[in-house]
Amino acid sequence: MRLLIVEDEKRLAVSLAKGLTAEGYAVDVVHDGLEGLHRAGEGVYDLVILDIMLPGLNGYRVCAALRAAGHDVPILMLTAKDGEYDEAEGLDTGADDYLTKPFSYVVLVARVKALLRRRGQGAGASPVHVHGDLRVDTGARRVFLGEGEVTLTAKEFAVLEQLVVRAGQVVSKAEILEHVWDFAYDGDPNIVEVYVSALRRKLRAGLIRTVRGAGYRLETGR
């Protein structure tokens, strides 16, 4: 899952990005409303965390502009303000949830997961993917093979998630990089191969097939 944080308090934005990256999300950060609107409007994000008090364009206007353009990406609004009027205005512009600063990081993560889960259910998608003896619960972020549970790191799970939601299809290395690592990642793209190899060791060697020159495919047979 790829998230966008639009927050002008840079220390807070960096802190949130580090925490959410550790949870297995790919996270991009911008610090003003105009850039946030431009990025969110590209349609590549699964959720936007949007501060209200922003330079350039405030969060209300960013949210309203996205909804007016037909973007249905879940939006979690953040604000230092506290009051029914602010919350009502945020929700009226199309925000899906609202969190007042200061907030608990644990609560923010819970809200993010709930919004992503709700989005998946709204699209008719099940959070549990079953392929032979492999079962991947993207809501609880748990993986089972046969009768046992397999422990994965956050990044390993994120790579597997990209493959499992498109099981039987070829997923390119570039697509995995885009959704598991953030847009600013300029390291070795072969990092994907490292994580695929780790998944093969922990799961089963033939489960993830390399399609030469194209990417990887999760085999749907047993």
PyMOL commands that set and color helices and strands:
alter all, ss='L'
color gray80, all
select helices_A, chain A and resi 10-22+33-40+59-68+84-92+105-122+154-164+173-180+191-202
alter helices_A, ss='H'
color red, helices_A
select strands_A, chain A and resi 2-6+26-30+47-51+75-79+97-100+128-131+134-137+142-145+148-150+170-171+208-211+215-218
alter strands_A, ss='S'
color yellow, strands_A
deselect
rebuild
show_as cartoon
